[in-house]
Amino acid sequence: MSVIEQLKKSMPNLHSAAVSDVELYENTIHDDPKKLGCVGASEVSKLFTRAGLDAKTAHSFAYEKALELINGYRDYVSTNAMLHGINSEIDGYRDVVIKKYPNANLRSDVSIFISEVEQKSYWATPDVTDEFEGLTIDIKCPYTPYTFWNNVKKINEGYKAQNQMQMIATKHKKGAICLYLTSADVDEFGNKKEYKIAPEKRSHFFYQDADEAMQKEIIKRIDGFFPMRDIIFKDLTSAPEISDEELFDMCEKKQVKKFKENTNLLNLNGSIVKCSNEYYTYK
């Protein structure tokens, strides 16, 4: 039994942040090395902006994944919104999902690999699955009424892509995104100060069927993403390392930018240097 399972069994009313902190720690320490440099369902929306793989978002994502291969570890929580979502996920399950779907299981600490090809793996980690209903549920926890209602009125396209990728993994034909408005405020003891609004009023389910065309497009974009990551990885690992003094002089004489600030990250070979664990380009 995992640490998370033990906590949930022994302390069912444990406040969610504590559970999530343990889950975050456990996943960080024991994460599968096959994930390094690769793509999870929670990240696939970065390949689905308007310009697709040509977008700066996709290039920046390829840079992040190249760094994972270089550094040998993955970064997890990069924004307050992501941390809030992790901390509130178990609340969404207990307050909303299990009441509507009594056979549903919270299983967000178990990833399902869709492909395990070395350095080209991709996977999904569904928040909740209900085998009785054949349903895969992703829980999203906006923390302002503004964001909640924006998503109720027009669901985020990235959320749809993530849930579709989860359905590829679970092989379910039905998916749902559970929107649950939860507060980000805490009291002096670290306990959440929740909205004084009934959970049924501040929650909403968006349903979608498995979309074969979209699921094929997800796999196509992931397959197209890996060569981009490999180009950047090769360029970064071949970049010469310079001293702070050398960078100082270069910045005086040349036009220098941080590597990640360039619009197109795929054609910079030969103009990249590394200094103090940061990559720069110069002209």
Protein Blocks (a to p, Z undefined) as FASTA:
>chain_A
ZZklmmmmmmmmbcfklmmmmmmmmmmmmpcfklgopacfklmmmmmcfnlmmpmklmmm
mmmmmmmmmnopacfbfcfklmmmmmmmmmmmmmmmmmmmmmbccfklbccdfbfcehia
ccdddfbdcfknopacdddddfbfklmmmmmmoccfklmmmmmmmmmmnopabdcddddd
ddfbdcfkopacddfbdfklmgccddddddfklmmmmmmmmmmmmmmmmmmmmmmmmpcc
ddfklmmmmmmmmccddfklpmblmlmghiacceehiacddZZ
